[in-house]
Amino acid sequence: MSFDINVILDQLPAITSGAGVTIMIWIVGTIAAAIIGFFVAVGRRFGGVILDKALGFCVAVLRGTPFLIQIFLVYYGGPFVGLSLNPVPAGLIGISIYGAAYYSEIFRSGFMAVPKGHIEAGECVGLTQGQIIQRILLPEMTMLVLPPSLNMAVLLMKETAVLSIITVPELTATLSAIGAQQYAFVEALSVLALFYWALVEITGRLGRLVETKLTRFRFFNA
């Protein structure tokens, strides 16, 4: 058997469309996950014991169950509670909620890493909780949470492949269909692997660039 590149070239429009869906779900889902995770971390940090325990339980459940099961529950279990979703919205919700649990722990660890003396100093000069978060916690925790946040973004990128299970027309589903129809599984899976590898490399390089710029900004503004 030889690698037939024509199989891929003939299906290039469908592959491009699938790649676009994958990238869209990944970017939108990751941004939503980071935003939700941040507010969960803030709620656990400043919302009192009861809210901390309630949110902590939800985070533990989401982190302790496979994403595959969660996406099945969102898509197939939704109609039982009056929530009937198309595959793409269900995939976005699933990625966002799953990622939010992990991002909340990343941000919570960042909050805890900020010295308490800095927070107490802010309270002494009359800063509100919102001002303390904006002026003290966020600037100091940014560099701490950037590497694990990027790693989480990469993990969520790879999890988009699971969405093919609920018929989301992303790249894995597209290439799997092409492989089955054309009996070209090697070609299809090779393109899929190269796509994710390239996306991981691009994300890593952009992350290092952002980290370098933030380091320089902090140095010159110290």
Secondary structure, 3 states (H helix, E strand, C coil): CCCCHHHHHHCHHHHHHHHHHHHHHHHHHHHHHHHHHHHHHHHHHHCCHHHHHHHHHHHHHHHHCCHHHHHHHHHHCHHHHCCCCCHHHHHHHHHHHHHHHHHHHHHHHHHHHCCHHHHHHHHHCCCCHHHHHHHHHHHHHHHHHHHHHHHHHHHHHHHHHHHHHHCCCCHHHHHHHHHHHHCCHHHHHHHHHHHHHHHHHHHHHHHHHHHHHHHHHHHHCC
